[in-house]
Amino acid sequence: MQKYQLYIDGAWADPLSGEWMETMNPYTGQAWARIPRAGAADVEAAVEAADQAFTQGEWPGLNATQRGLKLRKFAEILTGEAERLAEIEVRDNGKLHAEVLNQCRYMAQWFHYYGGLADKIEGSAPPIDKPDVLNLTRHEPLGVCACITPWNSPLLLLAWKAAPALAAGNTIVVKPSEYTSASTLEFAALAEQAGIPKGVINVVTGLGEEVGQPLVRHKKVRKIAFTGGETAGARVNTDAAPGFKRVTLELGGKSANIVFEDANLDQAVNGAISGIFAASGQTCIAGSRLLLHESIHDEFLERLVSLAGEARIGDPMSPDTQVGPITTEPQYRKILDYIEIAKNEGARLVLGGGSVPAPEGNQGLFVQPTVFADVTNDMRIAQEEVFGPVLAVLRFTDDEEAIAIANDVNYGLAAGVWTESLRRAIKVSERLEAGTVWVNTYRSTSYTTPFGGYKASGLGRENGMEAIKEYLQTKSVWYYSGGDVANPYTRR
Ligand code: NAD
């Protein structure tokens, strides 16, 4: 079995805790590697290394252009290694190879984009309403940033954090999910090849309470970029508060995918399936509430059920597979619990509704694509994040009702709108309480446009120009050129 080590200060190290944990292949159900189960002492070493790298040595000595060049070099290396990284990630999280490979190839763009942005972070010279003063503003890095990632898209979500953090001149300590740490450790090794100085990127693996929590609480960590569930997100926010640390939180969702009566139904059926069954529904942006106009409800549901019923379940490495395994056992149990909850609430099961054995004698955990109709928005299946292939279908009669249902939820990560009417697309998208609204498409993200949640779906934004500000602080510098000596007891 492969054995990984921690990556701290440019070197591979066994955990000071002396403990290890196994990482599983969700398809075979077998452990395939050993990962350090680090503890607070390892976090201390990693934060110390990141702090040293931030304050002295090569990294702070680089100008922004040189820093950007290193990130773009890293992007080239990541592109060359995309296939290898994708295989490792599939082995660890069981997502379809076709999707993970795309993600691993796409990930490099974050380093190109933010590498290019590094030397375009400009301050300003505000005109000051006082004589003999020159005022300049500078955007400065924060220091050590903690990047905490979940298991569903470990590398892509790390790129969303690491690229702007490093472009801004910070250093990072990464804490990947305990279920999917291998690809992040491989990523760190590649940063070294790109000439990113030691200590700038550090990776500490282990559990949330044993590694994540001491990292968030460490006094030298100035910012936490977290993606995960709302329970851990709330904990992170609370733990960061006494140190007045910057926090960005990318949390869960219960996104509404709304199909109006004038929609292109072929596209919309496809979008509804992609919204909930891609990645076996294990995505934060899952369109897990499908809102159908009453006039198309029955026809749409029939088409959806017929298409989703044919989804090929199997080996995530196979190009023919459409629905792969559930990544973790707790997640599998949670999905099955929600299926029971929905049945007990009176939702009408129209597809799936249970587990399926893993093909070819494997031990992986699979859940059938599942659809519940006649869901009302007060049911738990309409309000709570399942994070699995379980779709709740609701009916509406007019635009006002669709908007009201869509917004009547704690979350606000994303929404889909399917209509051929430009006027309706504009009006509805303006009124949806969601950080991303897709019109006639679903599940697209890009390095160029901000991503983040309204309401309980998070704080702050990743991606695009906005994200770089999350890793910078502004300093206002006053230069006085007057010759007088002013009254020291009055404010200038
Ligand atoms: P999780 O919250 O259980 O864990 C996320 C990460 O936080 C892991 O690395 C975990 O070890 C760590 N962690 C746990 N407790 C911690 C603590 N007290 N302090 C610091 N770190 C801690 O989430 P998960 O099960 O890995 O991922 C699924 C969740 O992630 C879902 O809710 C999903 O919606 C969300 N998610 C959100 C986005 C987004 O961009 N909004 C993207 C992907 C996943």
Residues whose N, C-alpha, C, O or C-beta is under 5 A from the ligand:
A	BS01	NAD	I148 T149 P150 W151 K175 P176 S177 E178 G206 L207 G208 E209 G212 Q213 T227 G228 G229 E230 A232 R235 E250 L251 G252 G253 C284 S457
